Amino acid sequence: MRVLAGRSEGRIGVMVVNCGAEQAADCIAALRLRGLRPGAKSLTVNRLDGDRRWCEDTLELRPVERREVCVAEDFSCQVYLPADSVAAVWLEDERAEPSAGWNAKEPARNG
């Protein structure tokens, strides 16, 4: 298994590769991210595997998982990796609240 990680303003990404080995097998990767700014984040997991989870029109990946999480300075998660697959895990700062016109059910909040 190979891992590559990177960070930019408000976003951390980890790519985990589970292929290339003669005896590649399904596994669960335990990831631990450190030195985070505590608060609400969006966690997205994309995976390239035999299930072909992408939009054929735009060629964009469809997430395997997407959820909101609250993190401390350290965050841990587990990612399922079938044999011969690649997973990308993204942890992003929550975006600013949408304007009132975007979601009519909730009024805009000032301050």
N, C-alpha and C positions, 0 to 999 in steps of 0.2 A: 504494500500500500504506500502511495506517495501523497504528500500533503504540500500545498502551497497556500500561503495566507498573505493578505495585504490589507491596507487601510487607507482611507481617504477621509476628508472632512465629513463626519456624520455617518460613515459606512465602513463596515468591516466585512471582508469576504474570505471564505476558506474553501478551497477546492481539494477534494479527496478523490484519488484515482485508485480504483480496485481492478486493474487489468494488467496484462502483460506478463503475469507470472504463469508458469507452466501449469500449476495446480490452482488457478484462481477459484475462490469459493465465496459464497455469500457471507457477509460479515456485518457487524454493527460497529461503527466508528464512534468512539467517545471523544467529543471535542470540548476543550476548555479554553475560553477566551478571557484574557486578563487585561487589567488596566483600562476598563471601560468607564464611561461617564454614566453614573447611575440614572435610571429613569425608564420611561416607556420606550420600547423599541418595536420594530416590525421584524419578525423572523421569517425568512423565505428560504425554502429548500427546493432546488431544481435538481433533476437527475437525468443524465443521458444513459439510456439502457435500451433493451429490446422492446420496451413498451412505446417508444417513439412519442413522448409527451411534448410535442411542439405543434404550433399552428402552421399548417402547410402553406397558407397564403402569405404570412408575414415571416415565417421561420423563427418566431419567438418561442422560447421555452415556456411551457405551462408548468406552474409550480406543483410539486408533489405535496407541499405543505406551506401554508401561510397563516401566521397568527401573530397576535400582539402579545408581547411579553414585558415584564417589568424586571429589570436587571440591577444587580449590585455592581461592584467593581469587577467581580468575576462572574462568568456565566458558563454553565455546562449544558450540553445537550447530546443526544445520541442520534445518529443517522444510519438508516439501513442502506447497505450497499450490496446489491446483487453482484455476482461474479461478472467481470467485464463491464463495469459501469463507472461513471464519474458523477460525483455529486458536488454541487456548489451551494454553500450555505451563506446567506447574507443576513447581517444584523444591522439595521438602519435606524437612525434617530427618527422619532415620530415627526411627521410634517405639521406645520402650523394648521390650526383649525380652519376648515373651509369657510368661505363667506356665507351669509344667510341665503343668498340666491342658489347656492350649490345644494343645500339640503333644507328644504322648506319646513321640515318637521322640527328642526331645532333652531331657535333664534340665535343670532350672532351674539357673541360675548365680548364685551370690551374689557381690556386690561388684562 
